[in-house]
Amino acid sequence: MRKFLKLWRGNRELECIVSASIRGVVLKQTIFGVCLGFSLAVAKAGDAPLPDPQVLRQRLIGSAGKQQKDRENYSCTVHHEEYELNSDGSVKKKQTTFQDRFFVNGWGVNHVLERDGKPLTKDEAQKEQERVDKVVKKYSDAKRADKAQQEWERQLDVFLKALRFTNGHREERNGRSLVVYDLSRDPSFHPQKVEERFAQALTGTIWVDEEVGFPQELKLQTDRDVRIAAGVANLHKGFQLHLLWQRQPDGVWLTKVAEGSGDARALFLRQRFRFHEEMDQCHLFSVNTQQKIQEPKNLPR
């Protein structure tokens, strides 16, 4: 028979097991003291200061670059849906694709296998294979892949510089500690290029895995119109983007969900759109093994 000592600190519970055969009051007090010590240690870790936003920005860039390379041995299936909407939000046109995604020097390559639930015709499949071959050739060149990586990191740096990290706090998800910040425009950032204007028009929330410094979730929306192509085109206020990443058993993070919606105008044409992309059935390949990655439980929506 066992007795349990339960200690609480906020929403944290520590359960200590004490043998029923112990009779000594001093020994019981000692065990309780040890449990209390562990409880205070856990609470202290949860109360640790939040990372400085500038340090977190640098960690995000560094971890993103590392994860880009670590995806090399993965292959996944991707279900992609695109919707063209009427002015009242009803669906005007829908297109779906089923794709295979693999990685070359860290860059994702999508190979379309089906469109709108139907396999590609022989001619379509041949054209698609030719397109994929060109992309593979491009990123198989280490110099071109590195150049693309540098450009991607530059754009990420612009995005992070344009936004302030505020209202920081911690959350726990799937047993991992996350630091959470609200994102809003930084008034000291002065945009010049289209990508910079787009970045400063964003607001939202980011959830970052505290251990590795990689985002687990990102929600963004524009709080004003963004002028594109010298005023010829505009992305209207209210564009939304939601990204969700999933940690694999070997520590690699892969995009699980990418979805968004918006309203854009080009000259006299206006288009409302929505898209949803979900990646699953991921497999890890190595020289000796092939492992199927299990789906996580309780994905946030």
C-alpha positions as CSV (number, residue, x, y, z in Angstrom):
1,M,0.0,0.0,0.0
2,R,1.2,3.5,-0.8
3,K,0.3,7.0,0.3
4,F,0.6,10.0,-1.9
5,L,1.6,13.5,-1.1
6,K,0.3,16.0,-3.7
7,L,1.7,19.5,-3.9
8,W,0.3,22.3,-6.0
9,R,1.8,25.5,-7.3
10,G,-0.5,27.4,-9.7
11,N,-1.6,24.7,-12.2
12,R,1.4,22.5,-11.5
13,E,1.0,19.3,-9.5
14,L,3.8,17.2,-7.9
15,E,2.9,13.8,-6.6
16,C,5.3,12.1,-4.1
17,I,4.9,8.5,-3.1
18,V,5.5,7.5,0.6
19,S,5.6,3.9,1.6
20,A,3.0,2.9,4.2
21,S,5.6,1.1,6.2
22,I,7.3,4.3,7.2
23,R,6.3,5.3,10.8
24,G,9.0,7.8,11.8
25,V,7.7,11.4,11.9
26,V,11.1,12.8,11.2
27,L,11.5,10.7,8.1
28,K,8.1,11.7,6.9
29,Q,9.0,15.3,7.4
30,T,12.2,14.8,5.5
31,I,10.4,13.2,2.5
32,F,7.9,16.1,2.5
33,G,10.8,18.5,2.5
34,V,12.3,16.9,-0.5
35,C,9.0,17.0,-2.3
36,L,8.6,20.6,-1.4
37,G,12.0,21.3,-2.7
38,F,11.3,19.7,-6.1
39,S,8.0,21.6,-6.2
40,L,9.7,24.9,-5.7
41,A,12.3,24.1,-8.3
42,V,9.6,23.3,-10.9
43,A,7.8,26.6,-10.0
44,K,11.1,28.5,-10.3
45,A,11.6,27.1,-13.8
46,G,8.1,28.2,-14.8
47,D,8.7,31.7,-13.3
48,A,12.0,32.2,-15.2
49,P,12.3,35.5,-17.1
50,L,11.1,35.5,-20.6
51,P,13.7,35.6,-23.3
52,D,14.6,39.0,-24.6
53,P,12.8,39.6,-27.9
54,Q,16.0,40.5,-29.8
55,V,17.6,37.3,-28.6
56,L,14.5,35.3,-29.6
57,R,14.6,36.9,-33.1
58,Q,18.2,35.6,-33.6
59,R,17.2,32.2,-32.3
60,L,14.3,32.0,-34.7
61,I,16.6,32.8,-37.7
62,G,19.2,30.3,-36.5
63,S,16.8,27.5,-35.8
64,A,14.9,28.0,-39.0
65,G,18.1,27.7,-41.0
66,K,19.1,24.5,-39.2
67,Q,15.6,22.9,-39.6
68,Q,15.7,23.8,-43.4
69,K,18.7,21.4,-43.8
70,D,17.4,18.7,-41.4
71,R,14.3,18.0,-43.5
72,E,16.4,16.4,-46.3
73,N,15.4,12.8,-45.5
74,Y,11.7,13.3,-45.3
75,S,8.9,12.7,-47.8
76,C,5.2,13.6,-47.1
77,T,1.9,13.8,-48.9
78,V,0.2,17.2,-49.2
79,H,-3.5,17.9,-49.7
80,H,-3.9,21.4,-51.1
81,E,-7.2,23.2,-51.6
82,E,-7.8,26.6,-53.2
83,Y,-11.1,28.5,-53.3
84,E,-12.1,31.5,-55.4
85,L,-14.9,33.3,-53.5
86,N,-17.8,35.4,-54.4
87,S,-18.4,38.8,-52.8
88,D,-20.6,37.2,-50.1
89,G,-18.0,34.6,-49.3
90,S,-19.7,31.7,-51.0
91,V,-17.4,29.4,-53.2
92,K,-17.2,30.4,-56.8
93,K,-14.5,27.9,-57.8
94,K,-12.6,25.2,-56.0
95,Q,-9.4,23.4,-57.0
96,T,-7.7,20.6,-55.1
97,T,-4.4,18.8,-55.6
98,F,-2.8,15.8,-54.0
99,Q,1.0,16.1,-54.0
100,D,4.1,14.3,-52.9
101,R,6.6,16.6,-51.1
102,F,10.3,15.8,-50.7
103,F,13.3,18.0,-49.9
104,V,16.4,18.8,-51.9
105,N,19.1,20.6,-49.9
106,G,16.4,21.6,-47.5
107,W,14.0,23.0,-50.1
108,G,10.5,21.5,-50.5
109,V,9.7,20.2,-53.9
110,N,6.0,19.4,-54.7
111,H,5.1,16.7,-57.2
112,V,1.4,16.9,-58.2
113,L,-0.1,13.5,-58.5
114,E,-3.8,14.3,-58.7
115,R,-6.0,17.4,-59.5
116,D,-9.6,17.6,-58.3
117,G,-9.5,14.0,-57.2
118,K,-8.4,12.6,-60.6
119,P,-4.9,11.3,-61.5
120,L,-3.0,13.3,-64.0
121,T,-3.3,12.3,-67.7
122,K,-0.3,10.9,-69.4
123,D,0.6,14.3,-71.0
124,E,-0.1,16.2,-67.7
125,A,2.1,13.7,-65.8
126,Q,4.9,14.1,-68.2
127,K,4.8,17.9,-68.0
128,E,4.7,17.7,-64.3
129,Q,7.7,15.4,-64.1
130,E,9.6,17.8,-66.4
131,R,8.8,20.7,-64.1
132,V,9.8,18.7,-61.0
133,D,13.1,17.7,-62.6
134,K,13.9,21.4,-63.3
135,V,13.2,22.3,-59.6
136,V,15.3,19.3,-58.4
137,K,18.2,20.3,-60.7
138,K,18.0,23.9,-59.4
139,Y,18.3,23.0,-55.7
140,S,20.7,20.2,-56.3
141,D,23.2,22.9,-57.1
142,A,24.7,23.7,-53.6
143,K,25.5,27.3,-54.6
144,R,22.0,28.0,-55.8
145,A,20.5,26.4,-52.8
146,D,22.7,28.4,-50.5
147,K,21.8,31.6,-52.3
148,A,18.1,30.8,-52.0
149,Q,18.7,30.1,-48.3
150,Q,20.4,33.4,-47.7
151,E,17.5,35.3,-49.5
152,W,15.0,33.4,-47.4
153,E,16.8,34.3,-44.2
154,R,17.0,37.9,-45.3
155,Q,13.2,38.0,-45.8
156,L,12.7,36.4,-42.4
157,D,15.0,39.0,-40.8
158,V,12.9,41.8,-42.4
159,F,9.7,40.2,-41.1
160,L,11.1,40.0,-37.5
161,K,12.6,43.6,-37.6
162,A,9.3,45.1,-38.7
163,L,7.3,43.7,-35.8
164,R,7.4,44.2,-32.0
165,F,7.1,41.3,-29.6
166,T,4.8,42.2,-26.7
167,N,2.7,40.6,-24.0
168,G,5.0,37.7,-23.6
169,H,4.0,34.7,-21.5
170,R,4.5,30.9,-21.4
171,E,2.2,28.1,-22.3
172,E,2.6,24.3,-22.4
173,R,1.6,22.2,-25.3
174,N,2.2,18.4,-25.8
175,G,4.6,18.5,-22.9
176,R,6.7,21.3,-24.3
177,S,7.2,24.8,-23.0
178,L,6.3,27.6,-25.4
179,V,6.9,31.3,-25.2
180,V,4.1,33.3,-26.7
181,Y,4.2,36.9,-28.0
182,D,1.7,39.2,-29.6
183,L,3.1,40.8,-32.8
184,S,2.4,44.3,-33.9
185,R,4.1,46.9,-36.2
186,D,7.3,48.5,-34.9
187,P,7.0,52.3,-35.4
188,S,10.8,52.7,-35.6
189,F,10.9,50.4,-38.7
190,H,10.5,52.4,-42.0
191,P,9.5,50.2,-44.9
192,Q,10.8,50.9,-48.4
193,K,10.1,47.7,-50.4
194,V,6.9,45.8,-51.0
195,E,7.9,42.9,-48.6
196,E,8.8,45.5,-45.9
197,R,5.4,47.2,-46.3
198,F,3.7,43.8,-46.1
199,A,5.6,42.8,-43.0
200,Q,4.8,46.1,-41.1
201,A,1.1,45.7,-42.0
202,L,0.9,42.4,-40.0
203,T,-0.3,41.8,-36.5
204,G,-0.8,38.4,-34.8
205,T,0.6,35.9,-32.4
206,I,3.6,33.6,-32.4
207,W,4.2,30.4,-30.3
208,V,7.9,29.5,-30.0
209,D,9.3,26.2,-28.7
210,E,11.5,27.5,-25.8
211,E,14.0,24.6,-26.0
212,V,14.9,24.9,-29.7
213,G,13.7,28.4,-30.6
214,F,11.6,27.2,-33.5
215,P,8.0,28.4,-34.0
216,Q,5.2,25.8,-33.3
217,E,2.4,28.1,-34.5
218,L,2.0,31.5,-36.2
219,K,-1.2,33.5,-36.7
220,L,-1.0,36.7,-38.8
221,Q,-3.4,39.2,-40.4
222,T,-3.0,42.5,-42.1
223,D,-4.5,45.5,-40.3
224,R,-4.4,47.8,-43.5
225,D,-4.2,47.6,-47.2
226,V,-0.8,46.8,-48.8
227,R,0.1,48.4,-52.1
228,I,1.8,46.1,-54.5
229,A,3.4,46.8,-57.9
230,A,3.4,50.6,-57.8
231,G,-0.3,50.8,-57.0
232,V,-1.4,48.5,-59.8
233,A,-2.4,45.8,-57.3
234,N,-3.4,45.8,-53.6
235,L,-3.8,43.2,-50.9
236,H,-6.7,44.4,-48.8
237,K,-6.9,44.7,-45.0
238,G,-7.9,41.5,-43.3
239,F,-5.6,39.0,-45.1
240,Q,-5.1,36.0,-42.7
241,L,-2.4,33.4,-42.5
242,H,-2.1,30.5,-40.1
243,L,0.9,28.2,-40.0
244,L,1.3,25.1,-37.7
245,W,4.5,23.1,-37.4
246,Q,4.8,19.5,-36.0
247,R,7.8,18.2,-34.2
248,Q,9.0,14.7,-35.4
249,P,10.5,12.1,-33.1
250,D,14.0,12.9,-34.3
251,G,13.5,16.6,-33.5
252,V,12.9,17.9,-37.0
253,W,10.0,20.3,-37.4
254,L,7.7,20.1,-40.5
255,T,4.9,22.3,-41.6
256,K,1.7,20.5,-40.7
257,V,-0.9,23.1,-41.7
258,A,-0.8,26.3,-43.9
259,E,-4.0,28.1,-44.5
260,G,-5.2,31.6,-45.2
261,S,-7.7,33.9,-46.8
262,G,-7.8,37.4,-48.3
263,D,-9.0,39.9,-50.8
264,A,-6.8,41.3,-53.6
265,R,-7.3,43.8,-56.4
266,A,-5.3,44.1,-59.6
267,L,-6.3,46.9,-61.9
268,F,-10.1,46.4,-62.4
269,L,-10.1,42.8,-61.2
270,R,-10.9,41.9,-57.6
271,Q,-10.5,38.4,-56.2
272,R,-11.4,36.9,-52.9
273,F,-9.6,33.7,-52.0
274,R,-9.1,31.0,-49.4
275,F,-6.6,28.2,-49.2
276,H,-5.9,25.2,-47.0
277,E,-2.9,22.9,-47.1
278,E,-2.2,20.0,-44.8
279,M,0.8,17.7,-44.8
280,D,0.6,14.1,-43.5
281,Q,1.9,10.5,-43.9
282,C,5.5,11.7,-43.5
283,H,8.2,9.2,-43.8
284,L,11.8,9.4,-42.7
285,F,14.3,7.8,-45.0
286,S,17.9,6.8,-44.1
287,V,20.4,4.3,-45.5
288,N,19.2,1.4,-43.4
289,T,15.7,2.3,-42.2
290,Q,12.4,3.7,-43.2
291,Q,10.2,5.0,-40.4
292,K,6.6,6.3,-40.6
293,I,6.0,9.4,-38.5
294,Q,3.0,9.1,-36.2
295,E,0.3,11.8,-36.2
296,P,0.3,14.0,-33.1
297,K,-2.6,14.1,-30.8
298,N,-4.8,17.1,-30.0
299,L,-3.7,19.5,-32.8
300,P,-4.8,23.1,-32.1
301,R,-7.3,24.5,-34.5
